[in-house]
Amino acid sequence: MDLAAIHHNAGVLVSTLAPLGIAVTGVTKAVLGSPAVAGAMLDAGVARLGESRVENLERLRGAGITAETMLIRSPMRSQVDRVVAVADISCVTEASVVEALSAAAMAAGTVHRLVVMVDLGDRREGVLPDDLVDAARRVLELPGVRLHGIGTNLACQNGVCPDLTNMAQLSDLADRVEAALGVELVLVSGGNSANLEWALSDPAVGVGRINDLRLGESILLGRETLHRHPVPGLRVDAASLFAEVIESKVKPSTPVGRIAQTAFGWAPPGPLDEAGTARTIVAIGHQDTDPAGLDPPLGTRIVGASSDHLVVSSPTPLEAGAEIRFGVDYSALLRAMTSPFVEHLVEPRADVRAPAAG
Ligand SMILES: *Cc1c(COP(=O)(O)O)cnc(C)c1O
């Protein structure tokens, strides 16, 4: 992880969204709540940190990070005591979980702030729009918790695009909750990296009541997530996966023998004759990353992968022991960060070893 690139990306997003009245919640779940990555985001001006897992919030707090934190996945009821200890704000959707948070906050002697999530069509988390006022009212009736805002999440489950219509609906709902309950909502959280197209499209239209976006992938990988286009001005090379060559030989590319299933049961790839090229095996596989999400160096091609072998073709053999640099998509990054076999380095770019190929 290149901290300078992450700092740059977070800073550009913060300063681009600030004139619209939108603050950034920096989401660290794809990097397992890395304190170094969180620190780079905070230095760049994100308003708070967002995490989906209490374990990662505990890691951040354990590293001495005192910034405001928001649990962006509805808490597990079984974890509410841990949640109120490390999160300042939780996104919630279930009355019984809100009650458990209320009891946990009372027991801990704190006040826990809640953002009620509303489902505007992507059909993942959230109460339905018609149920939002009642859900917000229940929060107001309980001790130990405070209604902090409302939020929505689109795109993740069904690819529903944040647009002028559903974002205006969220603004209207904020007005409706305030009018019905006589409260003021501090946070109206419009979504994730899939919201950038909407936010940056036509500044004349305005963003209504929305004053927060929870951004992970766009900070870490420099892309919006509806089309995975690079966001202008952002770096797409903040995350890299380096893997070591364990074998490299010029040998035939066409399999010999009767063909059935591969290690992962998929139909084997059609024989592709790359006679004369080298087959290079690097010591990484499905157990470490998502091979389909790796971007190999120029001139090389990923041929296939099993649990612990990734086969790459290249014009000439490489040295055993050499390292190959791969770019990563979100899926490859997530799994690489989660694998115990992958060492996680956070450092400035100059210290990252040069790629062995490409
Ligand atoms: C993961 C997640 C985010 C961040 O999404 P990115 O696409 O990484 O920006 C925001 N909100 C919620 C609820 C999430 O689960």
The ligand as an SDF file (V2000), in Angstrom:
LIG
                    3D

 15 15  0  0  0  0  0  0  0  0999 V2000
  -18.2720   -0.9550    1.7960 C   0  0  0  0  0  0  0  0  0  0  0  0
  -19.2360    0.1190    2.0980 C   0  0  0  0  0  0  0  0  0  0  0  0
  -18.9300    1.4450    1.7590 C   0  0  0  0  0  0  0  0  0  0  0  0
  -17.6940    1.8350    0.9890 C   0  0  0  0  0  0  0  0  0  0  0  0
  -17.8380    1.4070   -0.3360 O   0  0  0  0  0  0  0  0  0  0  0  0
  -16.7450    1.7370   -1.4610 P   0  0  0  0  0  0  0  0  0  0  0  0
  -17.3590    1.2410   -2.7120 O   0  0  0  0  0  0  0  0  0  0  0  0
  -15.5250    1.0050   -1.0780 O   0  0  0  0  0  0  0  0  0  0  0  0
  -16.5580    3.2090   -1.4630 O   0  0  0  0  0  0  0  0  0  0  0  0
  -19.8310    2.4270    2.1290 C   0  0  0  0  0  0  0  0  0  0  0  0
  -20.9740    2.1200    2.7930 N   0  0  0  0  0  0  0  0  0  0  0  0
  -21.2960    0.8630    3.1340 C   0  0  0  0  0  0  0  0  0  0  0  0
  -22.5590    0.6080    3.8630 C   0  0  0  0  0  0  0  0  0  0  0  0
  -20.4400   -0.1800    2.7800 C   0  0  0  0  0  0  0  0  0  0  0  0
  -20.7830   -1.4240    3.1060 O   0  0  0  0  0  0  0  0  0  0  0  0
  1  2  1  0
  2  3  1  0
  2 14  2  0
  3  4  1  0
  3 10  2  0
  4  5  1  0
  5  6  1  0
  6  7  2  0
  6  8  1  0
  6  9  1  0
 10 11  1  0
 11 12  2  0
 12 13  1  0
 12 14  1  0
 14 15  1  0
M  END
$$$$
